[in-house]
Amino acid sequence: MSDKFGRKRIVLMGMASYVVFFGGILISNSIWIASFFTLFAGFANALLDTGTYPALMEAYPDSSGFMSVLNKAFISAGQFILPILVGVLLTNQFYYGISFILCLGVICANLVFMSQQKFPALGTVAKEKQQTPVIHLNGKPKFWLEGTALILFGFTSVSTFNIIVLWLPQYAEEIAGMVKSNSLMLISLYSVGSLVSVFLTAFIVKKWVQPILVILSCTLASFLVLVFVLIFPTEIGASIAAFGIGLFSSGGIWQLALTLLLQLFPRIKGQ
């Protein structure tokens, strides 16, 4: 739909779906009604993923890698702010719906603003004389080869940092002998590494290094970090793993791989 009908319609549909979700949850009085409205959060996520990333690349075709990593910075900011907001509401026993109302207000304002904007033409790519090649290929890229490789990278990179978030504290407790309070702090270390990586990656991609080199380097570094924590299951080893995976795996590397995929196959960005 994104490739056929344009990015703007899909992005507006995604934001409208979020409006239905946030507003619907506030008026839900049973699990069945809440489940129905929660479907729209899934719709919104899918619509916005297939609309916003291609639109961002087409709006800034000569800085697509930098813009993708910058996008990750805003995602990280949201993931940092929202739990704090919810924690404050719960601690002070305020109405839980305040967080939904705030998100609803921001989405509605953005929906009105974006509806007034003109989106770039479908399939916009960087000018040949200005574009730094992201990768040199012998011939035209093949979706079954380069495309499949990058899709598999997306799966493995996201899986890697999700495994760290979900299981590293328990691994540190049971194998490294850490106390629970210290093991939970590993997630904070991971978050710090991720935040540092976002700005570092954005800077080096903008200034010096091609995205493909960053992707390959960070993949190798993530592999070495995982091997290290398996060989040295200690408190220091777990701490290094938490920070290292945040730094090398979750700080915008997935976004860079997506950028590369979209640049190799510019006519089917939404797909």
MOGITA-V255079 format. One record per residue. N is the residue number from 1. RES is the residue in one letter. PSI is psi in whole degrees, -180 to 180 (* if undefined). OMEGA is omega as a letter, one per 20 degrees, with the letter a starting at -180 (999 if undefined). D_FIRST is the distance of its C-alpha to the first C-alpha in Angstrom with 2 decimals. Layout:
BEGIN
N:RES:PSI:OMEGA:D_FIRST  N:RES:PSI:OMEGA:D_FIRST
END
This chain:
BEGIN
1:M:-39:r:0.00  2:S:-43:a:3.80  3:D:-28:a:5.49  4:K:-45:a:5.06  5:F:-6:r:5.58  6:G:156:a:7.39  7:R:-38:a:8.64  8:K:-47:a:10.94  9:R:-42:a:9.12  10:I:-41:r:7.40  11:V:-44:r:10.94  12:L:-39:r:12.74  13:M:-39:r:11.13  14:G:-45:r:12.15  15:M:-38:r:15.56  16:A:-37:r:16.02  17:S:-38:r:15.56  18:Y:-36:r:18.24  19:V:-45:r:20.41  20:V:-42:a:20.38  21:F:-56:a:21.28  22:F:-42:r:24.05  23:G:-40:a:25.44  24:G:-39:r:25.31  25:I:-37:a:27.16  26:L:-29:a:29.90  27:I:4:a:30.66  28:S:133:r:30.35  29:N:13:r:33.74  30:S:160:a:33.02  31:I:-30:a:31.19  32:W:-43:r:29.17  33:I:-42:r:27.90  34:A:-40:r:27.24  35:S:-39:r:25.31  36:F:-48:a:23.09  37:F:-28:r:22.30  38:T:-27:r:21.87  39:L:-35:a:18.82  40:F:-25:r:17.11  41:A:-39:r:18.10  42:G:-42:r:16.17  43:F:-46:a:13.01  44:A:-44:a:13.69  45:N:-45:a:14.42  46:A:-45:a:11.26  47:L:-45:a:9.05  48:L:-36:r:11.66  49:D:-42:a:12.07  50:T:-7:r:8.71  51:G:-43:a:9.15  52:T:-44:a:12.95  53:Y:-50:r:14.16  54:P:-40:a:12.45  55:A:-38:r:13.41  56:L:-43:r:16.85  57:M:-38:a:17.40  58:E:-26:r:16.51  59:A:-32:a:18.80  60:Y:67:a:21.56  61:P:-24:a:21.28  62:D:-2:r:25.00  63:S:37:a:25.13  64:S:-40:r:21.95  65:G:-46:r:24.04  66:F:-43:a:26.08  67:M:-36:r:23.23  68:S:-42:r:21.54  69:V:-37:r:24.96  70:L:-37:r:25.59  71:N:-42:r:22.46  72:K:-34:r:24.12  73:A:-41:r:27.24  74:F:-35:r:25.68  75:I:-46:r:24.29  76:S:-39:r:27.86  77:A:-43:r:29.35  78:G:-41:r:27.42  79:Q:-25:r:28.45  80:F:-43:a:31.98  81:I:-44:a:32.31  82:L:-45:r:30.78  83:P:-36:r:33.16  84:I:-43:r:36.08  85:L:-47:r:35.13  86:V:-40:r:34.87  87:G:-42:r:38.15  88:V:-42:r:39.91  89:L:-44:a:38.83  90:L:-44:a:40.07  91:T:-40:a:43.27  92:N:4:r:44.20  93:Q:40:r:43.10  94:F:169:r:40.90  95:Y:126:a:38.33  96:Y:-28:a:35.41  97:G:-9:r:32.95  98:I:-41:a:33.76  99:S:-37:r:31.26  100:F:-41:a:28.50  101:I:-40:r:29.71  102:L:-47:r:29.68  103:C:-40:r:26.10  104:L:-41:r:25.14  105:G:-44:r:27.03  106:V:-45:a:25.41  107:I:-44:a:21.83  108:C:-43:r:22.79  109:A:-43:r:24.47  110:N:-37:r:21.58  111:L:-45:r:19.18  112:V:-44:a:21.69  113:F:-48:a:22.17  114:M:-30:r:18.56  115:S:-20:r:17.97  116:Q:-10:a:20.82  117:Q:153:r:19.59  118:K:127:a:18.26  119:F:152:r:15.63  120:P:163:a:16.30  121:A:150:r:14.90  122:L:140:r:12.06  123:G:15:r:13.91  124:T:132:r:17.00  125:V:166:a:19.64  126:A:150:r:23.18  127:K:140:a:26.02  128:E:-41:a:27.94  129:K:-20:a:31.24  130:Q:-20:a:30.05  131:Q:130:r:27.84  132:T:122:a:29.61  133:P:132:a:28.47  134:V:-26:a:27.05  135:I:145:r:28.37  136:H:125:a:30.38  137:L:147:r:29.34  138:N:86:a:31.41  139:G:-175:a:29.00  140:K:137:r:25.24  141:P:143:a:23.42  142:K:130:a:22.49  143:F:-37:a:19.49  144:W:-18:a:21.75  145:L:-75:a:24.36  146:E:-41:r:23.36  147:G:-47:r:19.81  148:T:-41:a:21.31  149:A:-43:a:24.09  150:L:-35:r:21.98  151:I:-42:r:19.82  152:L:-36:r:23.23  153:F:-42:r:24.53  154:G:-43:r:21.86  155:F:-48:a:23.00  156:T:-37:a:26.67  157:S:-45:r:26.69  158:V:-41:r:25.09  159:S:-39:a:27.28  160:T:-52:a:30.32  161:F:-23:r:30.27  162:N:-39:r:29.28  163:I:-42:r:32.32  164:I:-46:a:34.49  165:V:-42:a:33.53  166:L:-36:a:34.06  167:W:-18:a:37.09  168:L:-43:r:39.01  169:P:-43:r:41.09  170:Q:-40:r:42.17  171:Y:-44:a:42.88  172:A:-37:r:44.96  173:E:-50:a:46.91  174:E:-34:a:47.66  175:I:-43:a:48.12  176:A:-10:r:49.09  177:G:23:r:51.10  178:M:149:r:49.52  179:V:157:a:50.07  180:K:-42:a:47.06  181:S:-39:r:47.10  182:N:-36:a:47.07  183:S:-35:r:44.39  184:L:-26:r:41.98  185:M:-18:r:42.66  186:L:-32:r:41.01  187:I:-34:r:37.59  188:S:-40:r:38.75  189:L:-43:r:39.75  190:Y:-44:a:36.33  191:S:-39:r:34.74  192:V:-46:r:37.17  193:G:-41:r:36.32  194:S:-43:a:32.59  195:L:-43:r:33.24  196:V:-43:a:35.61  197:S:-38:a:33.17  198:V:-51:a:30.38  199:F:-37:r:32.70  200:L:-46:a:34.50  201:T:-44:r:31.42  202:A:-40:a:29.97  203:F:-49:a:33.40  204:I:-32:r:34.05  205:V:-37:r:30.63  206:K:-36:a:31.05  207:K:-51:a:34.67  208:W:-48:a:35.57  209:V:140:r:33.65  210:Q:144:a:30.68  211:P:-38:a:27.91  212:I:-35:r:28.56  213:L:-37:r:32.21  214:V:-43:a:31.41  215:I:-48:a:29.13  216:L:-44:a:31.87  217:S:-45:a:34.66  218:C:-33:r:33.14  219:T:-46:r:32.27  220:L:-44:a:35.92  221:A:-41:r:37.23  222:S:-42:r:35.28  223:F:-45:a:36.72  224:L:-38:r:40.21  225:V:-44:r:39.91  226:L:-42:r:39.01  227:V:-40:a:41.93  228:F:-45:a:44.19  229:V:-24:r:43.65  230:L:-36:a:44.29  231:I:-36:a:47.49  232:F:77:a:48.65  233:P:67:a:47.72  234:T:175:r:49.52  235:E:-41:r:48.81  236:I:-42:r:48.53  237:G:-42:r:46.32  238:A:-37:r:43.90  239:S:-43:r:43.88  240:I:-41:r:43.15  241:A:-44:a:40.31  242:A:-50:a:38.73  243:F:-41:a:38.93  244:G:-43:r:38.10  245:I:-38:r:34.85  246:G:-40:a:33.80  247:L:-44:a:34.77  248:F:-19:a:33.40  249:S:-28:a:30.45  250:S:11:a:28.75  251:G:32:r:29.22  252:G:4:a:26.02  253:I:-39:r:26.38  254:W:-41:r:23.13  255:Q:-37:r:21.43  256:L:-42:r:23.38  257:A:-39:r:22.27  258:L:-42:r:18.60  259:T:-46:r:19.54  260:L:-43:r:21.30  261:L:-43:a:18.48  262:L:-30:r:16.14  263:Q:-33:r:19.13  264:L:-31:a:19.88  265:F:69:a:16.47  266:P:-18:a:15.26  267:R:-11:a:13.03  268:I:46:a:10.57  269:K:-45:a:10.89  270:G:-44:r:7.70  271:Q:*:999:8.60
END
